[in-house]
Amino acid sequence: MADGRMEHSVHGATLADILERILDNGVVIAGDITICLVGVELLSIRLRLLIASVEKAVAIGINWWESDPALSSQARNMAEQNRVLQERLDRLETLIARGQEQLG
């Protein structure tokens, strides 16, 4: 660094290479923060962060975005179908209960 240039600890690797390696392998960052005052826990924060490609996430069993109605039109359609079916079921149960009351 005598000539005014900063040396990098990663030689021969570009930012794209590093990012590709991180996404291919995945990185997990975990931490717990607890704030106590006189032995009384006031605040507890648990941090879990996973950085990985979609393919890597699916390979390790993480695919929550596929079933999140805010992110998936298919999940949104299924949520709407579920709501409609639940309303039909509620109506049928009400009709059955009324029929049993009239018989009994």
C-alpha positions as CSV (number, residue, x, y, z in Angstrom):
1,M,0.0,0.0,0.0
2,A,3.1,2.2,-0.2
3,D,2.0,3.6,-3.6
4,G,-1.3,4.8,-2.3
5,R,-3.4,1.9,-3.7
6,M,-5.4,-0.3,-1.4
7,E,-4.8,-4.0,-1.6
8,H,-7.7,-6.4,-1.5
9,S,-7.7,-9.7,0.5
10,V,-9.5,-11.5,-2.3
11,H,-7.2,-11.7,-5.3
12,G,-8.5,-12.7,-8.7
13,A,-12.2,-12.7,-7.6
14,T,-14.6,-10.1,-8.8
15,L,-17.7,-9.0,-6.9
16,A,-19.7,-11.1,-9.3
17,D,-17.6,-14.2,-8.5
18,I,-18.1,-13.7,-4.7
19,L,-21.8,-13.1,-5.1
20,E,-22.1,-16.3,-7.3
21,R,-20.3,-18.3,-4.7
22,I,-22.5,-17.0,-1.9
23,L,-25.7,-17.7,-3.8
24,D,-24.5,-21.2,-4.8
25,N,-23.6,-22.2,-1.3
26,G,-25.8,-20.0,0.8
27,V,-24.9,-18.0,3.9
28,V,-26.7,-18.1,7.2
29,I,-26.4,-15.3,9.7
30,A,-27.9,-15.9,13.1
31,G,-27.9,-13.9,16.3
32,D,-29.8,-13.3,19.5
33,I,-30.1,-10.1,21.4
34,T,-31.5,-9.9,24.9
35,I,-31.9,-6.7,26.9
36,C,-32.3,-7.2,30.7
37,L,-32.6,-4.8,33.5
38,V,-32.1,-6.0,37.1
39,G,-32.6,-9.6,35.9
40,V,-35.9,-8.9,34.1
41,E,-35.9,-9.5,30.4
42,L,-37.2,-6.5,28.7
43,L,-36.6,-7.3,25.1
44,S,-35.5,-10.4,23.2
45,I,-34.8,-10.4,19.4
46,R,-33.9,-13.5,17.4
47,L,-32.4,-12.8,14.0
48,R,-32.1,-15.5,11.3
49,L,-31.0,-14.5,7.8
50,L,-30.4,-16.8,4.9
51,I,-28.9,-15.5,1.7
52,A,-29.1,-18.0,-1.2
53,S,-30.3,-18.5,-4.7
54,V,-33.8,-19.7,-5.3
55,E,-32.5,-23.0,-6.5
56,K,-30.4,-23.5,-3.4
57,A,-33.3,-22.5,-1.1
58,V,-35.7,-25.0,-2.8
59,A,-33.0,-27.7,-2.5
60,I,-32.9,-27.2,1.2
61,G,-36.7,-27.1,1.5
62,I,-37.4,-23.4,1.7
63,N,-40.2,-22.3,-0.7
64,W,-42.5,-20.0,1.3
65,W,-42.9,-17.6,-1.6
66,E,-44.8,-20.2,-3.6
67,S,-47.6,-20.3,-1.0
68,D,-47.7,-16.6,0.0
69,P,-50.8,-15.0,-1.6
70,A,-49.0,-11.6,-1.7
71,L,-46.3,-13.1,-3.9
72,S,-48.0,-15.8,-6.0
73,S,-51.1,-15.6,-8.2
74,Q,-51.6,-19.3,-7.8
75,A,-51.6,-19.0,-4.0
76,R,-53.9,-16.0,-4.2
77,N,-56.4,-18.1,-6.3
78,M,-56.2,-21.0,-3.9
79,A,-56.8,-18.6,-0.9
80,E,-59.9,-17.3,-2.7
81,Q,-61.1,-20.8,-3.5
82,N,-60.6,-21.8,0.1
83,R,-62.6,-18.8,1.3
84,V,-65.5,-19.6,-1.0
85,L,-65.5,-23.3,0.0
86,Q,-65.4,-22.3,3.7
87,E,-68.4,-20.0,3.2
88,R,-70.3,-22.9,1.5
89,L,-69.4,-25.3,4.3
90,D,-70.6,-22.8,6.9
91,R,-73.9,-22.4,5.0
92,L,-74.4,-26.2,4.8
93,E,-73.6,-26.7,8.5
94,T,-76.2,-24.0,9.3
95,L,-78.8,-25.7,7.1
96,I,-78.1,-29.1,8.7
97,A,-78.3,-27.6,12.2
98,R,-81.7,-26.0,11.4
99,G,-83.0,-29.2,9.9
100,Q,-82.0,-31.1,13.1
101,E,-83.7,-28.5,15.3
102,Q,-87.0,-28.9,13.3
103,L,-86.8,-32.7,13.6
104,G,-86.0,-32.7,17.2
